């Protein structure tokens, strides 16, 4: 088994590193890449879906990014203790009709000693926005290091 540093127990610095790594992976919009940081038997709650295991997570992410087009995400560390990290996030996307949204949420993560995420619980709300009100305008993929985070954007 490959290890996924940084490992618990998390400090604010190592937790922030784990959060940025997760953001970068999710901004790739690659279900295979993203799923590999979760345990084989990972358990999720995401809105009204409850995927269990990497295969269900992969399928969930493929459906998600087929619907949420031009997806761009920013995550921010909220708190950490032991093997758990709490995150707040926002992402922007549009549907196939061109309607834009900013989705806000919180996640609670629990990790194994090897650095894999075993549990992920997400609560998410969608807010319609005008295309002119978008704040996440970098090219698809990783958020540039000099792009403001959620706090800097006032979100």
TABEL-V342439 format. One line per field, one symbol per residue. ss: DSSP state (@ for helix, = for strand, . for the rest). A space follows every 50 residues. Layout:
ss->???
This chain:
ss->...........@@@@@@@@@@@@@@@@@..@@@@@..=========..=. .=.@@@@@@@@@@@@@@.=============..===========.....= ===========.....=============.@@@................@ @@@..
